[in-house]
Structure formats: structure tokens, C-alpha cells
Amino acid sequence: MTEQPSPESATTTMPPQSANGTSPQLPPAAPARKSGRTRTRISGMRTSLIAGFAVLIVVMIFIIQNAHAVNISFLGAHLRLSLAVALLLAAIAGALIMAAAGTARITQLRKIMRRDRRNPEPS
């Protein structure tokens, strides 16, 4: 008896080799569970509220530091606003223009997809 018994902790679940010496195909392993906490909608909302509050603090500091008034002329309108408010209004206007362009493009793509779904091209 030259074969030694294997230790209890080293047991294997591998199937034996086939007659031609190749190992059989193993079934795919189950996905490992992620450790840690799971994300919920409430936790995502809390994180976004904290980030929004931090951005709001930065904006308030920006407004306080740039409080001096400037003259603004735009399309015949003459205004006297603080520099920070003028810059924030310009940023908001730019964001709205960008959102309008994105919405127009998404609407265009949805219309094309709807048309292609109704009238499929023959292959």
C-alpha cells in the first residue's frame, strides 16, 4: 500500500478523468455574492442630497465672493446685477439650451425607431 489517504480537508469534488486522459467539462461556477451593503433607492437619494448640498455651499461661497454689481446689456435690455448672479444665469441658460438640443435628438431617434418598427426592411 503505497497510496496514502488524503486528509479530510483536501477532499475534491472534481469528476474522475475520462479514459482518453482529458478532463471532463465542468459546469459554470455560481456567481460570487458581493460582500457589503446593498444599494437602495433611499441610500442613492441620500447620497445625491449630500452631494447637492455640497454644491449649494460652493455656489453660495461663489455668490458671496462675487457680490459687486456689473452693467449688463443684452438685446437692448440694460441691467445692473451682481457678477455672480449674471454668471449663474448664463450657466443656467447654457444648460437649458443643451437640454433642449439633447431632447430634440432623443425625440428624433425615437421617431426613427418607431418608423423602423412599423416598416421593417426585408432582408
C-alpha positions, 0 to 999 in steps of 0.5 A, a space after each residue: 500500500 503505497 497510496 496514502 489517504 488524503 486528509 479530510 480537508 483536501 477532499 475534491 469534488 472534481 469528476 474522475 478523468 475520462 479514459 482518453 486522459 482529458 478532463 471532463 467539462 465542468 459546469 459554470 461556477 455560481 456567481 460570487 455574492 458581493 460582500 457589503 451593503 446593498 444599494 437602495 433607492 433611499 441610500 442613492 437619494 441620500 447620497 445625491 442630497 449630500 452631494 447637492 448640498 455640497 454644491 449649494 455651499 460652493 455656489 453660495 461661497 461663489 455668490 458671496 465672493 462675487 457680490 459687486 454689481 456689473 452693467 449688463 446689456 443684452 438685446 437692448 435690455 440694460 441691467 445692473 446685477 451682481 457678477 455672480 448672479 449674471 454668471 449663474 444665469 448664463 450657466 443656467 441658460 447654457 444648460 437649458 439650451 443643451 437640454 433642449 438640443 439633447 431632447 430634440 435628438 432623443 425625440 428624433 431617434 425615437 421617431 426613427 425607431 418607431 418608423 423602423 418598427 412599423 416598416 421593417 426592411 426585408 432582408 
